[in-house]
Amino acid sequence: MEEEHPRDTLLGDLVENDVTYEDLLAVERDLWDAEVEMLRHQIVVYEPIYARRAAFTDRVKNFWPLVFEQAPPEIDRYFTIDDQKILLYSLLSFSVHRFEFDTAAPSKGDPRSLSFRFTFKENEFFEETVLEKKFWNRMGKDHICRLVSEPVRITWKEGVNKEKFGNDLTYGVLDLVCDVFEAEKKATNGTPKATKELARLQKELKKEMDKGLGGHSFFAWFGYVGPKISAEESAANTAKYAEKRRKERAGEIEVAAEEDDDYEDDDYEDQDLNPEILLGGGAALATHLAEELWPDALKFFGLALEETTKSDSEFESDDDDVEEGDEDVDEQPAKMPEPEGEDAKIAEDDSDDERPKKKRKN
């Protein structure tokens, strides 16, 4: 007789329970809603503290470069050596804002939309001193929220280190993404010329992305677009979801999982594979910056100071070892040079005279 697997027993007990999957799904959705409400409260509490922190850190030289130097692997993996060089020597400040949320009216606006602002001193790579990237939280037809954005063009300086791309760390990919984005807007009119130009740019972009060069730089992240969900579509989907949740809580309809017929499976999956959105970590990097680096900046700065202190201590220890070694050498008597030639013979005779002589036997 075949022995019953423990997992089968557990599943059998689960089937006999009077708790349904829909009951658990309702609780899960309540947790999602609660997380958003918690975030609203957190922003109201944290914003004045972040402002006070900025008042101090703005006076600390190289604060943000040192913070980025200690960034966790989830963030650091997107930075090339040139990226790190710019951040270390040119970054002046960094900030994250929940720009669609108003602390004066905390019940309004989406607290999950993000804005990232980087301020740089003059550098050899690009003309801008301020780069700002915005991400809007949008709800798709599947009632799942995703971060979407628009590409930010960077004016790269001329240079000789990257041939025709000058000092463009993305090797032309960021410019192409911006060109494709603008061409898509023009192509909505349906003119053959605009459609043809869009197809040409998309082909050129794919060709450059296949080389695997531009996607390696953090600055390609400024070209991230994400799923194409407009503000109007998101508002309609959000209203539909809110009405559905209201009816579920009131018992007017049963709690049910989203039907596959409500949206096409490839509505967003295919877009996640488009070359223009596979840039610099995309929404994942935005989330890590907002939820790890920004709130824990003081911790990462402290780690940088610890490393600096440790390095200084090791350097001083090495200096002490060298000095002690020098003292030991100085305390040793100087060695006289060995005599040569006739002097050597005389020295040998003198040495014999100095030896103690044996007593004579009587």
ROVOTOR-401840 format. One record per residue (C-alpha): x, y, z. Coordinates in steps of 0.05 Angstrom, whole numbers, padded with zeros to 5 digits, always signed. Layout:
<pts>
XYZ/...
</pts>
This chain:
<pts>
+00000+00000+00000/+00028+00067-00020/+00042+00113+00038/+00005+00179+00037/+00050+00240+00031/+00044+00289+00090/+00030+00346+00040/-00031+00308+00014/-00057+00303+00085/-00048+00378+00095/-00083+00395+00030/-00140+00348+00048/-00149+00383+00115/-00149+00450+00078/-00205+00428+00032/-00247+00409+00092/-00239+00478+00124/-00296+00527+00121/-00247+00583+00103/-00247+00596+00029/-00193+00624-00017/-00237+00684-00028/-00237+00698+00047/-00161+00700+00047/-00160+00742-00016/-00205+00794+00017/-00157+00799+00076/-00098+00806+00028/-00131+00863-00008/-00146+00897+00058/-00072+00891+00074/-00054+00924+00008/-00101+00982+00023/-00074+00988+00094/-00002+00993+00068/-00021+01053+00026/-00055+01086+00086/+00006+01072+00128/+00050+01104+00076/+00007+01167+00077/+00016+01172+00153/+00091+01158+00148/+00102+01214+00097/+00068+01265+00142/+00113+01244+00200/+00178+01236+00162/+00177+01297+00116/+00195+01349+00169/+00249+01302+00195/+00279+01294+00126/+00278+01370+00118/+00316+01378+00184/+00365+01324+00162/+00377+01362+00096/+00392+01426+00135/+00451+01390+00167/+00474+01346+00110/+00477+01404+00062/+00534+01431+00105/+00571+01365+00106/+00621+01361+00049/+00614+01299+00005/+00556+01272+00045/+00517+01242-00013/+00578+01217-00051/+00598+01178+00011/+00527+01152+00019/+00526+01126-00053/+00595+01096-00043/+00564+01052+00012/+00501+01036-00027/+00475+00964-00018/+00488+00914-00075/+00417+00922-00101/+00436+00994-00120/+00511+00990-00129/+00505+00937-00184/+00478+00990-00232/+00539+01036-00228/+00598+01031-00274/+00667+01059-00257/+00652+01123-00295/+00585+01128-00260/+00619+01122-00193/+00670+01174-00214/+00615+01225-00229/+00578+01210-00164/+00641+01213-00122/+00670+01277-00150/+00611+01315-00178/+00548+01298-00139/+00527+01355-00093/+00459+01332-00068/+00405+01280-00076/+00332+01279-00055/+00269+01238-00061/+00199+01268-00061/+00129+01238-00062/+00108+01292-00110/+00035+01273-00119/+00022+01272-00044/+00005+01335-00006/+00019+01332+00069/-00033+01388+00078/-00086+01342+00047/-00060+01272+00065/-00123+01236+00040/-00110+01260-00031/-00057+01244-00082/-00018+01179-00092/+00038+01172-00041/+00073+01119-00084/+00093+01166-00141/+00166+01185-00136/+00212+01242-00158/+00288+01236-00156/+00331+01299-00159/+00407+01297-00169/+00448+01362-00166/+00518+01361-00195/+00576+01409-00200/+00607+01420-00268/+00637+01356-00296/+00669+01329-00359/+00610+01285-00379/+00546+01327-00386/+00522+01399-00386/+00465+01394-00336/+00474+01411-00263/+00406+01383-00243/+00376+01317-00267/+00305+01300-00244/+00269+01235-00258/+00195+01224-00242/+00157+01159-00233/+00081+01158-00232/+00044+01102-00197/-00008+01077-00246/-00060+01022-00241/-00068+00975-00300/-00130+00939-00324/-00108+00880-00281/-00115+00926-00220/-00040+00920-00205/-00001+00984-00195/+00064+00997-00232/+00114+01054-00236/+00116+01088-00304/+00160+01145-00326/+00183+01189-00384/+00254+01191-00411/+00299+01249-00389/+00349+01272-00442/+00420+01288-00420/+00465+01336-00459/+00530+01298-00464/+00595+01335-00475/+00641+01321-00533/+00699+01275-00519/+00748+01228-00551/+00742+01169-00504/+00680+01139-00536/+00690+01153-00610/+00626+01181-00641/+00588+01181-00575/+00635+01231-00541/+00627+01227-00466/+00558+01194-00471/+00561+01138-00419/+00500+01105-00450/+00533+01101-00520/+00475+01136-00553/+00420+01092-00523/+00390+01146-00478/+00384+01194-00537/+00351+01140-00579/+00301+01124-00524/+00282+01198-00521/+00275+01200-00597/+00231+01138-00597/+00187+01167-00541/+00177+01232-00580/+00165+01194-00645/+00111+01152-00611/+00073+01215-00594/+00076+01239-00666/+00056+01171-00693/-00010+01173-00655/-00034+01219-00710/-00027+01160-00757/+00012+01196-00812/+00053+01147-00854/+00115+01191-00847/+00112+01191-00771/+00098+01116-00768/+00157+01102-00814/+00204+01145-00773/+00181+01110-00709/+00196+01042-00739/+00265+01065-00761/+00282+01092-00692/+00257+01029-00657/+00299+00986-00702/+00361+01029-00689/+00347+01028-00614/+00341+00952-00613/+00406+00947-00651/+00443+00990-00600/+00411+00954-00541/+00432+00887-00569/+00504+00910-00564/+00495+00912-00489/+00534+00977-00479/+00486+01032-00460/+00445+00990-00411/+00506+00983-00366/+00508+01055-00343/+00465+01082-00286/+00450+01142-00329/+00412+01098-00378/+00361+01094-00320/+00339+01165-00339/+00310+01134-00402/+00265+01085-00366/+00192+01087-00390/+00157+01026-00362/+00087+00999-00380/+00047+01047-00423/-00010+01065-00375/-00037+01136-00384/-00063+01178-00327/-00133+01173-00355/-00130+01097-00360/-00102+01093-00289/-00157+01138-00262/-00211+01095-00295/-00180+01030-00270/-00173+01059-00200/-00246+01080-00197/-00268+01012-00222/-00225+00977-00169/-00251+01023-00113/-00323+01008-00132/-00309+00934-00134/-00277+00936-00065/-00336+00976-00038/-00386+00924-00063/-00343+00867-00035/-00341+00898+00034/-00416+00912+00032/-00430+00840+00012/-00462+00861-00053/-00415+00817-00093/-00371+00759-00075/-00296+00768-00069/-00263+00739-00130/-00196+00738-00164/-00186+00780-00226/-00214+00746-00287/-00165+00734-00345/-00217+00763-00391/-00211+00830-00357/-00145+00843-00392/-00098+00813-00442/-00041+00772-00413/+00009+00809-00455/-00017+00879-00439/+00042+00892-00393/+00086+00830-00399/+00108+00846-00469/+00122+00918-00450/+00168+00893-00395/+00212+00864-00450/+00215+00926-00493/+00287+00952-00500/+00269+01024-00482/+00247+01004-00412/+00303+00955-00396/+00348+01010-00373/+00390+01019-00310/+00345+00978-00265/+00282+01016-00281/+00227+01014-00228/+00267+00965-00185/+00324+01015-00177/+00274+01071-00163/+00243+01030-00107/+00311+01013-00076/+00333+01087-00078/+00268+01110-00046/+00260+01055+00006/+00332+01039+00024/+00383+01092+00006/+00341+01154+00020/+00313+01136+00090/+00378+01103+00113/+00426+01155+00086/+00455+01170+00155/+00470+01096+00166/+00508+01091+00100/+00546+01155+00115/+00565+01125+00183/+00592+01063+00148/+00634+01108+00103/+00663+01143+00164/+00678+01077+00198/+00717+01054+00136/+00755+01120+00134/+00772+01115+00209/+00793+01043+00201/+00838+01060+00142/+00870+01118+00180/+00883+01072+00239/+00916+01020+00196/+00958+01074+00162/+00981+01101+00230/+00996+01031+00254/+01040+01019+00193/+01076+01085+00207/+01088+01064+00279/+01117+00998+00256/+01165+01033+00209/+01187+01082+00263/+01199+01026+00314/+01239+00989+00261/+01281+01051+00249/+01296+01058+00324/+01319+00985+00328/+01367+00997+00270/+01394+01061+00302/+01409+01025+00368/+01453+00973+00335/+01528+00991+00335/+01557+01010+00268/+01595+00954+00234/+01667+00971+00217/+01691+00955+00147/+01735+00894+00139/+01809+00910+00130/+01842+00890+00065/+01912+00876+00040/+01970+00893+00087/+01922+00922+00137/+01889+00854+00141/+01955+00820+00159/+01971+00872+00212/+01902+00864+00241/+01911+00789+00244/+01978+00797+00282/+01946+00846+00330/+01891+00797+00341/+01940+00742+00359/+01974+00788+00410/+01908+00801+00444/+01893+00727+00454/+01905+00700+00525/+01970+00660+00529/+01975+00591+00559/+02015+00582+00623/+02082+00547+00617/+02091+00480+00651/+02144+00481+00704/
</pts>
